[in-house]
C-alpha cells in the first residue's frame, strides 16, 4: 500500500488500542495490542507519518533509530542484588532501566500526556548482540526487565533486504505477534504531500513530467545509485535557500541529494531551463497583469516541456501566495480567539496587564508542551510563536494605560486596534492574490485557450490544499468558469465511455 493508506491504517489501529470502556480500562488489553511493523523502502516518509499521527491523535511520540544503540543502552546496565530464596541468600543479576523506557517516562513527565507512540526505526538492522532484545521487545513489549508503560503503542519500521545488507529476518513466532504493513513509494500520494509541504515548484513540475525519476534504486559497476522522496524534499529546501542567497544549484550540488547521476544531470539541466523560463516569460509581471502579446505567441509554439514548465512556474508563485494566506488566516483567527478570552478576563474584573501576562504565560507553556509531544506542524508552531509575540507587544501599552487610569474598555480598544491592522493586512493580501490568480487565467487563456495546459492548471489548483482553501473561502470567477466546464467534459466523457461499453455488450 502507499504511505497515505499506511498512515490511516496506523492511526486507526492506535485509536482502537486507546479506546477505553466505561470503567477506564482499554477495550483491547495490552497483551492483544499487537506492535505495528511498517516495512518499506528508505526515504518514503515512514518516520514523518509518525509525527503526523501523534499530532493528529494528540499523544506523545518518542522516536529512536535502534542501530544507534548498544545492548547496554537498550536493555540497561547489569548490577548485583542480594535476594533470599527458601532461606538461602543468592547474588542475582538485575538491570537498570533501559534508556529507551526511561525516555518514555521522561516524556510523560514533561508533557503531562500519559499515552503515546514508541517508534523504533531500522528495527531489522540491529547488531547480532541486540537482535534477541528486539525480538523480546516485539513479543513481550519489554526492554530487559522493563515494560513499555500502558497506553503506549509500539510502532517499528524497517527496510526490506534488497535495500540493506544488514537486514535480519524475523521468525514466524515474532511475525505472529505483530501487525505487518508493507508500504511502497507512490508519486501521486507524495505529490499531495508535496503541495502541503511547499516543495519547490521546479521539483514538482519536473517529476510530473518524469514520474519514473521520483524513486529509483539501481546497482551498477559504479556502485549503488538511488533517488528517494527524502532526497527531493531536502533538495527543495536547499533550492529555496539558494534563491534567497542568489546562488545556483548546479549538477554537482544536485548530485549530492539525488544520488543517481543520470537523474541528477537531467534535473540540473531542467532547473537551468526553469530559471530561464522564469526570466523569458517574466512570471512575476504576468501575475501582476503586465505581459506582452509576443510572450503568449511564443508560448503557443513552445515544446510541451516548456509549456508545462511555465504552467509550473505560475502555480509555484501562486502556491506561495496561497500558503501565505493559510498562515495569515491561522494567525488572525488565533489572535481573535485570544483577544476574546482577554475580554472575558476583563469582564471578570482581572487587572488588564495581569490578564494579558497570564494569557501569554499560558500560551507559552502550552506551546512548549505541544513541542515536546511533537504535536505541532511547522506552520502551526510558527503561527503560535507569532501570536505570542503579538500579545507580548501589547503589554507595554496596557501597562501605560493602567498608570494613566484608563478603563478596561479603553484598554481593550488599545489591544484590538493593532489586531484590526492585522485583519486589514490579511484582506489586502487576499485582494492581491485574487488578482494574481485572475491574471494567470487570462495569460493562459491568451496562450492556450481552453486546451490541455488549462486543464493541467485547473487540475493542479484542485490538488493543492492551500489553493482549494483560498478559492473556497474567497472565490475566483475564472476558476469557477473553467472548473464547471472541466467537470462537464469529464461527465460527458464518462457517459460516452458507458455508452461504448453498452454497445459492445449488445
C-alpha positions, 0 to 999 in steps of 0.5 A: 500500500502507499504511505497515505493508506499506511498512515490511516491504517496506523492511526486507526489501529492506535485509536482502537488500542486507546479506546477505553470502556466505561470503567477506564480500562482499554477495550483491547488489553495490552497483551492483544495490542499487537506492535505495528511493523511498517516495512518499506523502502528508505526515504518514503516518509515512514518516520514523518507519518509518525509525527503526523499521527501523534499530532493528529491523535494528540499523544506523545511520540518518542522516536529512536533509530535502534542501530544507534544503540548498544545492548547496554543502552537498550536493555540497561546496565547489569548490577548485583542484588542480594535476594533470599530464596527458601532461606538461602541468600543468592547474588542475582543479576538485575538491570537498570532501566533501559534508556529507551523506557526511561525516555518514555517516562521522561516524556510523560513527565514533561508533557503531562500526556500519559499515552503515546507512540514508541517508534523504533526505526531500522528495527531489522538492522540491529547488531547480532548482540541486540537482535534477541532484545528486539525480538523480546521487545516485539513479543513481550513489549519489554526492554530487559526487565522493563515494560513499555508503560500502558497506553503506549503503542509500539510502532517499528519500521524497517527496510526490506533486504534488497535495500540493506545488507544488514537486514535480519529476518524475523521468525514466524513466532515474532511475525505472529505477534505483530501487525505487518504493513508493507508500504511502497513509494507512490508519486501521486500520494507524495505529490499531495504531500508535496503541495502541503509541504511547499516543495519547490515548484521546479521539483514538482513540475519536473517529476510530473513530467518524469514520474519514473525519476521520483524513486529509483534504486539501481546497482551498477559497476559504479556502485549503488545509485538511488533517488528517494522522496527524502532526497527531493524534499531536502533538495527543495529546501536547499533550492529555496535557500539558494534563491534567497542567497542568489546562488545556483544549484548546479549538477554537482550540488544536485548530485549530492541529494539525488544520488543517481547521476543520470537523474541528477544531470537531467534535473540540473539541466531542467532547473537551468531551463526553469530559471530561464523560463522564469526570466523569458516569460517574466512570471512575476509581471504576468501575475501582476497583469503586465505581459506582452502579446509576443510572450503568449505567441511564443508560448503557443509554439513552445515544446510541451516541456516548456509549456508545462514548465511555465504552467509550473512556474505560475502555480509555484508563485501562486502556491506561495501566495496561497500558503501565505494566506493559510498562515495569515488566516491561522494567525488572525483567527488565533489572535481573535480567539485570544483577544476574546478570552482577554475580554472575558478576563476583563469582564471578570474584573482581572487587572488588564496587564495581569490578564494579558501576562497570564494569557501569554504565560499560558500560551507559552507553556502550552506551546512548549508542551505541544513541542515536546509531544511533537504535536505541532506542524511547522506552520502551526508552531510558527503561527503560535510563536507569532501570536505570542509575540503579538500579545507580548507587544501589547503589554507595554501599552496596557501597562501605560494605560493602567498608570494613566487610569484608563478603563478596561474598555479603553484598554481593550480598544488599545489591544484590538486596534493593532489586531484590526491592522492585522485583519486589514493586512490579511484582506489586502493580501487576499485582494492581491492574490485574487488578482494574481490568480485572475491574471494567470487565467487570462495569460493562459487563456491568451496562450492556450485557450481552453486546451490541455495546459488549462486543464493541467492548471485547473487540475493542479489548483484542485490538488493543492490544499492551500489553493482549494482553501483560498478559492473556497473561502474567497472565490475566483470567477475564472476558476469557477468558469473553467472548473464547471466546464472541466467537470462537464467534459469529464461527465460527458466523457464518462457517459460516452465511455458507458455508452461504448461499453453498452454497445459492445455488450449488445 
